[in-house]
Amino acid sequence: MRFLHSDGTLVHAAYCTNVHQAEDLDGVLGQLGRFAEPVREALDVPVLGLGLWLSCDVAHALAGDASLTARLRAELAARGLEVVTLNAFPYRGFHDPVVKQAVYHPDWTDRRRLDYTLDAATVLAGLLPGDAVRGSVSTLPLAWRDPWDTDRARRAELLLGELAAGLGELERRTGRTVRVGLEPEPGCVVETTTDAVRHLGFLDPERVGICLDVCHLAVQFEEPAAALARLDAAGLPVVKTQASCALHVEDPGDPAAREVLAAFHEPRFLHQTRRSGTGTDDLDEALGGLDGGAPWRVHFHLPLHAEPAAPLASTRSVLGEALDVLLGGPAAQVDHVEVETYTWQVLPHPPGDDAALVAGLAAELDWTRSRLTGLGLKEIR
């Protein structure tokens, strides 16, 4: 979906396809007709944006064969779909039975991460609509926090410098601008916007900045206005924002709340849990020993449009505040908004079939559309 900000900025809204399992090109192409086109039809929009997730193998194949990228672009166009952003955080196997900390490997101390990211940027340059100002790619925030030392930090800085140079060369070669955003996440070297300022001051702001995942922001109990002001003061641009909600537990000491919360523990993804000032790396650890005397927030991406049943809640109010700051003022601070609820299939009550998932994705995007138009953006149809 496309929106026009009052300052003239074209704002693209998309949903992230990492919710679907696809480890090869046929899988990517298959999900377009199976899910994306039906979502577009449910929303009754002429063009639907996708935040495409491509595994490292698919990205490498497409980057090395322009005819494959042209095939993908043609399939997107035929179904009324467009791509201005890619999610290059998961390297491969994002729907394996157990993912957990594997999603952070390889990290930015490993040249494979650089190669994958540049492959993704190359593919995106070939997919961008002609009138898109630029593309964006999201990636992990350096690495998981342990192990981390000055040698690893220096290695990551060198590789990210090569990334900026590679993005510049891509623009010279193709005429298309692609920026990369590092995504602060609980448990990583860069958990918060404060960490981003501390660790990422070396980034080339013309090419590399921040991907602001609002679920992660909420889990860390960061206030959107202060967080965004901090990034702005440090000269770290928000390359894109991921519209996402975390799980909020107001009274985790309540036995009824803990019983309902336990249903959200599952084996595939990591669900970092935080209370102000402390936390655990997964929900089962929190249930086993984290102090319940103050509210908890859990890294579990909840559908944007639906609050969980009491005594649980979502952090949708934090998402609303973030969108207010990013897009509610006289100047747009971001132009790519990606709905990233990849956890549909691991919810306590997941969608029963494709039609139910399509309906849920469409409802999330409709909520996003209403929120953006409520801020004064005009939908372009």
C-alpha positions as CSV (number, residue, x, y, z in Angstrom):
1,M,0.0,0.0,0.0
2,R,1.1,3.5,-0.7
3,F,0.5,6.7,1.2
4,L,1.4,10.4,0.7
5,H,2.6,12.4,3.6
6,S,1.8,16.1,3.8
7,D,5.4,16.9,3.1
8,G,5.2,15.0,-0.2
9,T,7.0,11.9,1.0
10,L,5.8,8.7,-0.6
11,V,5.3,6.2,2.2
12,H,5.3,2.5,1.5
13,A,3.5,0.0,3.8
14,A,4.1,-3.8,3.4
15,Y,3.8,-7.0,5.3
16,C,6.9,-9.2,5.8
17,T,6.9,-12.5,4.1
18,N,9.1,-14.2,6.8
19,V,5.7,-15.4,8.2
20,H,5.8,-17.9,5.3
21,Q,8.2,-20.8,4.9
22,A,10.2,-20.6,1.6
23,E,13.8,-21.7,1.3
24,D,14.0,-21.7,-2.5
25,L,12.7,-19.6,-5.4
26,D,9.8,-21.8,-6.2
27,G,8.7,-21.4,-2.6
28,V,8.9,-17.7,-2.8
29,L,7.0,-17.6,-6.1
30,G,4.4,-20.0,-4.7
31,Q,3.6,-17.8,-1.7
32,L,2.8,-14.8,-4.0
33,G,-0.3,-16.5,-5.3
34,R,-1.1,-18.5,-2.2
35,F,-1.0,-15.6,0.3
36,A,0.1,-12.2,-1.0
37,E,-2.4,-11.8,-3.8
38,P,-5.3,-12.9,-1.7
39,V,-4.3,-10.4,1.0
40,R,-4.2,-7.6,-1.6
41,E,-7.7,-8.7,-2.8
42,A,-9.0,-8.7,0.7
43,L,-7.8,-5.2,1.2
44,D,-9.1,-4.1,-2.2
45,V,-6.0,-2.2,-3.1
46,P,-4.4,-2.0,-6.6
47,V,-0.9,-2.6,-5.3
48,L,0.2,-4.4,-2.1
49,G,3.7,-4.0,-0.8
50,L,5.7,-7.0,0.4
51,G,8.7,-7.0,2.8
52,L,10.3,-9.9,1.1
53,W,12.4,-12.4,3.0
54,L,14.8,-14.4,0.8
55,S,17.1,-17.0,2.3
56,C,20.8,-16.6,1.7
57,D,20.7,-19.3,-1.1
58,V,17.8,-17.6,-2.9
59,A,19.3,-14.2,-2.6
60,H,22.6,-15.5,-4.0
61,A,21.0,-17.2,-6.9
62,L,18.9,-14.1,-7.8
63,A,21.9,-11.7,-7.4
64,G,23.9,-13.9,-9.8
65,D,21.3,-14.3,-12.5
66,A,19.4,-11.2,-13.7
67,S,16.9,-13.4,-15.6
68,L,15.8,-15.0,-12.3
69,T,15.3,-11.5,-10.7
70,A,13.3,-10.5,-13.8
71,R,11.1,-13.6,-13.4
72,L,10.4,-12.6,-9.8
73,R,9.7,-9.0,-10.8
74,A,7.3,-10.2,-13.5
75,E,5.4,-12.5,-11.1
76,L,5.1,-9.6,-8.6
77,A,3.8,-7.2,-11.2
78,A,1.3,-9.8,-12.6
79,R,-0.3,-10.1,-9.1
80,G,-0.3,-6.4,-8.2
81,L,2.6,-6.7,-5.7
82,E,5.7,-4.5,-5.2
83,V,8.8,-4.7,-3.2
84,V,10.8,-1.8,-1.7
85,T,12.2,-3.5,1.3
86,L,13.8,-6.9,2.2
87,N,14.2,-8.6,5.5
88,A,17.7,-10.0,5.5
89,F,17.9,-10.7,9.3
90,P,17.3,-14.5,9.2
91,Y,20.0,-16.2,7.1
92,R,18.2,-19.4,6.3
93,G,15.9,-22.0,8.1
94,F,13.7,-19.4,9.7
95,H,10.9,-22.0,10.0
96,D,13.0,-24.9,11.3
97,P,11.5,-26.7,14.3
98,V,14.0,-24.9,16.5
99,V,15.5,-21.5,15.5
100,K,16.2,-19.7,18.8
101,Q,19.7,-18.1,18.8
102,A,20.6,-19.6,15.4
103,V,18.8,-16.6,13.8
104,Y,21.8,-14.4,14.9
105,H,24.3,-16.5,12.9
106,P,26.3,-15.7,10.9
107,D,26.7,-12.3,12.5
108,W,28.5,-9.1,11.4
109,T,31.9,-10.6,12.3
110,D,31.5,-13.1,9.5
111,R,31.9,-12.2,5.8
112,R,29.0,-14.5,4.9
113,R,26.7,-11.9,6.5
114,L,28.2,-9.2,4.3
115,D,27.9,-11.3,1.2
116,Y,24.3,-12.1,2.0
117,T,23.3,-8.5,2.7
118,L,24.9,-7.3,-0.6
119,D,23.2,-10.1,-2.5
120,A,19.9,-9.0,-1.0
121,A,20.6,-5.3,-1.9
122,T,21.5,-6.3,-5.4
123,V,18.2,-8.2,-5.8
124,L,16.2,-5.3,-4.4
125,A,17.8,-2.9,-6.8
126,G,16.4,-5.1,-9.6
127,L,12.9,-5.3,-8.0
128,L,12.3,-1.6,-7.0
129,P,9.4,0.1,-8.8
130,G,10.5,2.8,-11.1
131,D,9.1,5.6,-8.9
132,A,10.5,4.3,-5.6
133,V,13.0,6.8,-4.2
134,R,15.0,4.0,-2.5
135,G,15.0,0.5,-1.1
136,S,15.8,-0.7,2.4
137,V,17.2,-4.0,3.8
138,S,17.0,-4.9,7.5
139,T,19.7,-6.9,9.3
140,L,20.8,-8.0,12.7
141,P,22.3,-5.6,15.3
142,L,25.9,-6.7,15.0
143,A,25.6,-10.0,16.9
144,W,24.3,-11.8,20.0
145,R,25.8,-10.2,23.0
146,D,28.1,-13.1,24.0
147,P,30.8,-13.5,23.0
148,W,31.7,-9.9,22.2
149,D,35.0,-8.1,22.5
150,T,37.1,-5.4,20.9
151,D,38.4,-7.7,18.2
152,R,34.9,-8.7,17.1
153,A,33.8,-5.1,17.3
154,R,36.6,-4.1,15.0
155,R,35.8,-6.9,12.6
156,A,32.2,-5.9,12.4
157,E,33.1,-2.2,11.8
158,L,35.4,-3.2,8.9
159,L,32.7,-5.4,7.3
160,L,30.0,-2.7,7.7
161,G,32.4,-0.3,6.1
162,E,32.7,-2.7,3.1
163,L,28.9,-2.8,3.1
164,A,28.6,0.9,2.7
165,A,31.1,0.9,-0.1
166,G,29.3,-2.0,-1.8
167,L,26.0,-0.1,-1.5
168,G,27.6,2.9,-3.1
169,E,29.0,0.8,-6.0
170,L,25.5,-0.7,-6.4
171,E,24.0,2.7,-6.8
172,R,26.6,3.7,-9.3
173,R,26.0,0.6,-11.3
174,T,22.2,0.5,-11.2
175,G,21.1,4.0,-10.5
176,R,19.1,2.7,-7.5
177,T,19.7,3.6,-3.9
178,V,19.4,0.9,-1.3
179,R,20.0,1.5,2.4
180,V,20.6,-1.1,5.2
181,G,19.2,-0.8,8.7
182,L,20.6,-2.6,11.8
183,E,17.7,-3.7,14.0
184,P,18.2,-3.4,17.8
185,E,16.9,-6.5,19.5
186,P,16.9,-7.7,23.1
187,G,19.8,-9.9,23.9
188,C,22.1,-8.6,21.2
189,V,25.1,-6.3,21.3
190,V,22.7,-3.5,20.3
191,E,19.6,-4.0,22.4
192,T,18.4,-0.4,22.6
193,T,18.7,2.9,20.9
194,T,21.2,3.9,23.6
195,D,23.3,0.9,22.6
196,A,22.9,2.0,18.9
197,V,24.4,5.4,19.7
198,R,27.2,3.8,21.7
199,H,28.2,1.1,19.2
200,L,27.1,2.3,15.8
201,G,28.5,5.8,15.5
202,F,30.9,4.7,12.8
203,L,28.1,3.9,10.3
204,D,27.9,5.8,7.0
205,P,24.5,7.5,7.5
206,E,24.1,7.9,3.7
207,R,24.0,4.1,3.4
208,V,23.5,2.4,6.7
209,G,21.2,3.3,9.7
210,I,18.6,1.8,12.0
211,C,15.6,-0.5,11.4
212,L,13.3,0.4,14.3
213,D,11.3,-2.7,15.3
214,V,8.7,-1.3,17.7
215,C,8.1,-4.7,19.4
216,H,11.8,-4.7,20.4
217,L,11.6,-1.1,21.5
218,A,8.6,-1.9,23.7
219,V,10.2,-5.0,25.2
220,Q,13.1,-2.8,26.4
221,F,10.6,-0.3,27.9
222,E,11.9,2.5,25.7
223,E,9.7,5.5,25.1
224,P,9.4,6.1,21.3
225,A,9.8,9.9,21.4
226,A,12.9,9.8,23.5
227,A,14.4,6.9,21.5
228,L,13.8,8.6,18.2
229,A,15.2,11.8,19.4
230,R,18.3,10.0,20.6
231,L,18.9,8.4,17.2
232,D,18.3,11.7,15.4
233,A,20.8,13.5,17.7
234,A,23.4,10.9,16.9
235,G,22.8,11.2,13.2
236,L,21.5,7.6,12.9
237,P,18.7,7.6,10.3
238,V,15.7,5.3,10.6
239,V,15.9,3.3,7.4
240,K,12.6,1.6,8.0
241,T,10.3,0.7,10.8
242,Q,8.8,-2.6,11.6
243,A,5.2,-2.2,12.9
244,S,5.0,-4.8,15.6
245,C,3.5,-5.3,19.1
246,A,5.0,-7.2,22.0
247,L,3.2,-9.1,24.8
248,H,2.5,-7.1,28.0
249,V,1.8,-8.6,31.4
250,E,0.8,-6.0,33.9
251,D,0.9,-8.4,36.9
252,P,3.1,-11.4,36.2
253,G,2.8,-12.4,39.8
254,D,-0.8,-13.3,39.3
255,P,-1.2,-17.1,39.0
256,A,-3.9,-16.7,36.4
257,A,-1.7,-14.4,34.3
258,R,1.2,-16.9,34.5
259,E,-1.0,-19.8,33.5
260,V,-2.2,-17.9,30.3
261,L,1.3,-16.6,29.6
262,A,2.8,-20.1,29.7
263,A,0.8,-20.9,26.6
264,F,3.0,-18.5,24.6
265,H,6.2,-20.4,25.3
266,E,7.1,-22.5,22.3
267,P,10.2,-24.2,20.9
268,R,10.9,-22.4,17.6
269,F,11.6,-18.7,18.4
270,L,13.4,-16.9,21.2
271,H,11.0,-14.9,23.4
272,Q,13.2,-12.6,25.4
273,T,11.4,-11.3,28.5
274,R,12.1,-8.0,30.3
275,R,11.0,-6.1,33.3
276,S,12.4,-2.7,34.0
277,G,16.1,-3.1,34.5
278,T,16.4,-6.9,34.2
279,G,15.2,-9.9,32.2
280,T,15.8,-13.3,30.7
281,D,16.6,-14.7,27.3
282,D,13.4,-16.8,27.0
283,L,9.9,-16.9,28.4
284,D,10.4,-20.3,30.2
285,E,13.3,-18.8,32.1
286,A,11.2,-15.9,33.1
287,L,8.4,-18.1,34.3
288,G,10.9,-20.1,36.3
289,G,12.5,-17.2,38.2
290,L,12.1,-13.6,37.0
291,D,10.7,-11.3,39.6
292,G,7.0,-10.8,39.1
293,G,6.7,-7.6,41.1
294,A,6.6,-5.3,38.1
295,P,5.1,-5.6,34.5
296,W,6.8,-7.9,32.0
297,R,7.1,-7.5,28.3
298,V,7.8,-10.5,26.1
299,H,9.4,-10.6,22.6
300,F,6.4,-12.3,21.0
301,H,5.1,-10.5,17.9
302,L,1.3,-10.2,18.3
303,P,-1.1,-9.4,15.5
304,L,-1.5,-5.6,15.4
305,H,-5.3,-5.5,15.2
306,A,-6.2,-7.9,18.1
307,E,-5.5,-7.6,21.8
308,P,-4.9,-10.8,23.6
309,A,-7.5,-11.8,26.2
310,A,-7.1,-10.4,29.7
311,P,-5.1,-10.5,31.9
312,L,-2.6,-10.2,29.0
313,A,-2.3,-7.2,26.7
314,S,-0.2,-6.0,23.8
315,T,2.0,-2.9,23.4
316,R,-0.1,-1.5,20.6
317,S,-0.1,1.9,22.4
318,V,3.7,2.0,22.0
319,L,3.3,1.3,18.3
320,G,0.8,4.1,18.0
321,E,3.2,6.5,19.8
322,A,6.1,5.5,17.5
323,L,4.0,6.0,14.3
324,D,2.9,9.4,15.7
325,V,6.5,10.5,16.0
326,L,7.7,9.0,12.8
327,L,4.8,10.1,10.6
328,G,2.5,12.3,12.5
329,G,4.6,15.5,12.3
330,P,5.2,18.0,9.6
331,A,8.1,15.9,8.1
332,A,8.1,12.2,7.6
333,Q,10.9,10.5,9.5
334,V,10.6,7.2,7.7
335,D,9.2,6.1,4.3
336,H,9.1,2.3,4.7
337,V,6.7,0.7,7.2
338,E,6.8,-3.1,7.4
339,V,4.2,-5.2,9.4
340,E,6.3,-8.0,10.8
341,T,4.2,-10.6,12.6
342,Y,6.1,-13.7,11.8
343,T,4.6,-15.6,14.8
344,W,1.1,-16.4,13.5
345,Q,1.8,-20.2,13.4
346,V,3.2,-20.4,16.9
347,L,0.4,-18.4,18.6
348,P,-1.5,-20.4,21.3
349,H,-4.4,-20.5,18.8
350,P,-2.9,-20.3,15.3
351,P,-4.8,-19.8,12.0
352,G,-6.4,-23.1,11.0
353,D,-5.8,-22.7,7.3
354,D,-4.6,-20.4,4.5
355,A,-7.8,-18.4,4.4
356,A,-7.6,-17.7,8.1
357,L,-4.0,-16.5,7.8
358,V,-4.9,-14.3,4.8
359,A,-7.7,-12.8,6.8
360,G,-5.4,-12.1,9.7
361,L,-2.7,-10.5,7.6
362,A,-5.3,-8.3,5.8
363,A,-6.7,-7.2,9.2
364,E,-3.3,-6.2,10.4
365,L,-2.6,-4.2,7.3
366,D,-6.1,-2.6,7.5
367,W,-5.3,-1.5,11.0
368,T,-2.1,0.0,9.8
369,R,-3.9,1.8,7.0
370,S,-6.4,3.3,9.4
371,R,-3.6,4.4,11.7
372,L,-1.6,6.1,8.9
373,T,-4.6,7.8,7.4
374,G,-5.6,8.9,10.9
375,L,-2.3,10.7,11.1
376,G,-3.2,12.6,7.9
377,L,-1.5,10.5,5.3
378,K,-3.5,10.0,2.1
379,E,-3.8,6.6,0.7
380,I,-2.8,6.4,-3.0
381,R,-5.1,4.0,-4.9
